[in-house]
Amino acid sequence: MGEEKKSGGCMGWFIVLIVVGAIALALGFTLRNKFHQDDDGDSPVPGPPGPVAQKYGDALKIALQFF
């Protein structure tokens, strides 16, 4: 009697290949964004810090009297 042939094997591997490719692409984008160094102002500004506000300076003077 008639033997049926399975013809879905190649299509199954194609779907697996697409899923694995999508996972690899997402992982690549994630790692690239995590380790990519941007110069958008994320790095600290070189040089001394800006001027200290007067009230914080006064509070620091009072606090240092106790040490």
Summary of the structure (lengths in Angstrom):
residues: 67
radius of gyration: 31.2
end to end distance: 99.4
largest distance: 102.2
contacts: 83
relative contact order: 0.05
helix: 57%
strand: 0%
